[in-house]
Amino acid sequence: MEGPPRRGRGEEDEQGEGGGPRPLEVAAVTFANGGDNIGVYVPVFATAGVGGMGVYAAVFLILVAVWCCAGRFFATRPVIAKALARWGHILLPLVLIAIGLLILIEGGAFGL
């Protein structure tokens, strides 16, 4: 009986070493999904000035670090990781829809 084919040095399986997506795939999806943000960020950055840009950059980097730490924390908790693996594909869209509705309601979008 023959085992799985051996790979040479440097070869990865289809989803990367750990079974997850490869970094290039994540970067491509992030880039593709971020196009609509250009319409928001360009005017903000154009009027922010150097000081404002520094504040935006610092806040962005700090909050990305917070999200990464929170993601690692939750992913390393077996109960939470199992629940997210099972229900995440349902929970995430519901949370994003709820956030979008909250933004629209508080912004007065339905008071036409």
N, C-alpha and C positions, 0 to 999 in steps of 0.2 A: 504494500500500500504506500502510495507516494504522498508526501506532505505538501503544504502550500509552496508555490514557487518562491525561490529565494531572490531577493532583490540585491542589486549591487549597491555599493557605497554611494550615498547621496540621493538615492531614489526614494520617493515617498509614495504612499498609496494615494488614492484619488482624493481623500479628504485630509491629508496632512498626517503628521506623526501621531498626534493624540486622538485622531478620529474626528476632529473638528475641521472647520473650513480653513483653507490656507490664508495667510495674511494678504496675499494679492487679491484673492476673491473678496475678502472683507473690505479691502480698500476700494475695489471696483464698485461694489454695491453701495458703499458709503458715498462715493463720488457721484454715482448715478442718482441716488436719492437726495443729494444735497443741492441740486440745481435750483430748486424753488427758493432756497434760502438766499440766493444771490440778490433777488428782488428786495429782500429785507435788509441784508447786511450792507450792501453797497451804499445806499443813502445814509445809513447810520454811521458807517465808518467815514464817509466823505465829510460829514459835519462834526465828527467827534473831536478832531484835533489830536495832537500828540499825547497830551495828558489823558484824554478820554480813551484813546487807543490802548495806552498802557494799563489803565484800569480794566478795560474789557478783556485784554489778554491775560492779566493776572487772575481775574475772576474765572475766566474760562478754564485756565490751567488748574486752578484749585478745585473747581467743581468736577473736572474730568478725573482728577485724582480721587475725589470723594466717591464718584460713581464707580471707579475701578475697585476701590477698597470695599465698597458695599457689595459689588458683584462677586468679588472673591469671598467675602464673608458669607454671603448667602449660598454660593455654589459649594462651599466646603461644609455646609451643614446638611447631612444626609436627608433629613426629613424635608427640609425646604427644597433641596435640589430635586428630590423625587417628585414633590408636588409640582414644582415648576416644569419639570420634564413632562409630566403627565398633563397638566392643565395650562401651561404657558401659552400654547398656541391659541387658546380661547381667552385667557386672562389678559394678555397684552393688547389685543385689539379693543377689548372692552375698556381698559384703562385709558388708551389713547383717544378713543371716542369720547369718554367722559371728560378728559382734559380739554379736548377741542370744544365740546359743548359748554363747558364752564367758561372758557375764554370768550366764546361767542356771546354767551348770556351776560357776562360781566362787562363786556365791551359794548353792549347795547346793540348788537347786530340784528336782533329781532324787533327792535322798536322802530321799524320803518315807518 
